[in-house]
Amino acid sequence: MISTNYVGSVVKILEIPRRKILKNNIIITQFRVQFPQVRKTSIVSIILWGSLSWDILNYYKINDYIIIEGYLSIQSHSLYNLKIVEIVVLKVCPYLLNFKDK
């Protein structure tokens, strides 16, 4: 069973984005992010398509905070009692970026 909702939130980038090329030459980028919460840690996977994918790879790094808007998808697997959460992102805006020089 899959349910989807439109969501907007501030998230923290946890890992280096991974770029993939699909069969029909569409570039997607996938990586994990964290919702900034005090009590519970929520980590989800996000997927970006096309030019947004290119922007994420060029402008954002680990530990940057971004504002995202997109469709939240929750897939339930009854066999393992597991829920997989993904967000397909439609808009990205910078929120809090790290500009530390090495």
N, C-alpha and C positions, 0 to 999 in steps of 0.2 A: 504494500500500500504506500502511495506517495501523496503527500500534501504539500502545497506551495503557498507562500504568502509573500507579499512585497514588504521589504524591510529596509530601513535606513539606520546606520549605526556608525559609531567610531570604533575602529579596531586597531590592534597593534600587530605589525608584521613580525612573525616568529621565525621564518626561514627564508632562504633564498628562493625566489620564484623559479619554477621549472617550466620551460617552454616546450610545447609539443606541436607537431604539425600533423593534422588529420589527413585522411585520404584525399579529400577534395581541396588540399592546399590552404586550409584555414588554420591560422596560428592561434593556439590557446595557451594561456599561462595559468598554472595551478600552484597554490601554496597554502600554508596554514596561517591563520590569524587567531588572535585572542580578543574577546570582549573584555574591556576593563571593568571588572566587578570587584567589590570588596570581599564578599563572602565566598563565592564559588568561581572556579576557573572554568570558562567555557571556550573551548578551542574548536574551530570549524575550518573546513577547507573552502577556499573560494576559487572561482573559475572566471577568467576574463577572456574576451574574444577581440580579435582585430587590433585596432589602433590603441585601445585601452591596454592590451597586452604589451604592446611596445612601450607605452608610457611607463608602466609599472617597472619594466626591466631597466629603463634608462634613468628614472628619476627617484625611485624609492629604494630604501635599504632596510635591513633588519632593525627592529626597535623603533621604526617610524610609525606614527599614528596617522591614519587616513580615515576619511569619511566615505563610506560606501553606500550605494543604493542598488538593490537588486532583488532577485527572487530567491527566497529561502526554500530549500527542498529537504524534506525529512523522509528518509526511507527506513522502513521497519523490516527487520529480518526476524521472523518468529522462531526460526530454527536455533539461532544463537542468542535470542533476546537482546539484539543489538540495534541501535539507531544510528544511521549515518546522516550527518547534517552537511549540506553544501549550499553555498550562495553563488548564484550566477550573477555577476556584477554588471550593472548597466552604466553607473556613474562613479567616478572617483575624484575626490578633492583632498588636497593636503590639509592636515590639521596641526600636527606637531612633528617637525622633522629634525633629525640630528645632523649638524653641520660640523662635526669634529674633524680636524685635519690630523693626518697621521704623521 
